């Protein structure tokens, strides 16, 4: 099947959405599907305000329409609600073609946090975007319930996965820090709520691995915290493995793929009892969820790395891909092509 994947998030961006889409695309390719990736690098673009490392396509509708016409997909999936997502939505609606969408990020919460606009206004706009979709894929049961409560009538559940070959226990000592090491990996941005972790009174060391718009400010504010950047999954796997507890302070993530990656490396999780941690950890003895994050981090030190690893192996990308295909709405004869990813350019 020829699947058009329209996304405002793609490499070289580093975030959970890109990691999910990259893994999903590779898995679909291995299954024999032909994937067209339509992403900002193929368009004139500008840096996103407050996120300069994220490019936004400039007026992409005409060019994207020509690209989609040339690709002639059997199905269209709109992965994000940015300029390309809206342009892809228009292309489908103008041709009366079905499409699916995904709700990877809590944009309404982020918009409200940055602009002060009422949360209901933000949700109304995002609901309008998703309303014509045949299905809106939700990355966790909690997000599914939240969207259904907000009248997203097309919401469906969709799991996420982790590459347990790439992410596996690699031993301690990469950063040679006093133990225990309380670790955060991910974007260093205001919505990740990092001060809730960095303000904690904890023994040993606090380690933040990642980049983002808040990094310089937080490095100055917390001189005793160790900030590092790694490159590639091999270094990232070793960075995860060096932690004793993975601390996830975000209250706004839809899932939190980094928690799965940490668990796959045998590192237990501490987080708040909110969407994301509830779905990854739940009641399993692989993490501690509490409004007292310091207590949760200390308690997580006692959990079994082996059980953490075993828990992560339950989350398979092949399952994610099969669920994705089950939610797609093909609008033509769906022939299986030779595996090949088409980069729109």
Helices and strands as residue ranges (DSSP letters): E 2-6, H 16-30, E 34-38, G 40-42, E 45-48, E 51-57, H 61-71, E 75-78, H 83-94, E 100-103, H 107-115, H 119-131, E 135-138, H 141-149, E 155-157, E 181-185, G 190-192, H 195-198, E 205-209, H 215-221, E 226-228, H 232-241, E 245-248, H 257-264, E 268-271, H 277-280, E 287-289, H 293-300, H 305-312, H 317-327, E 340-343
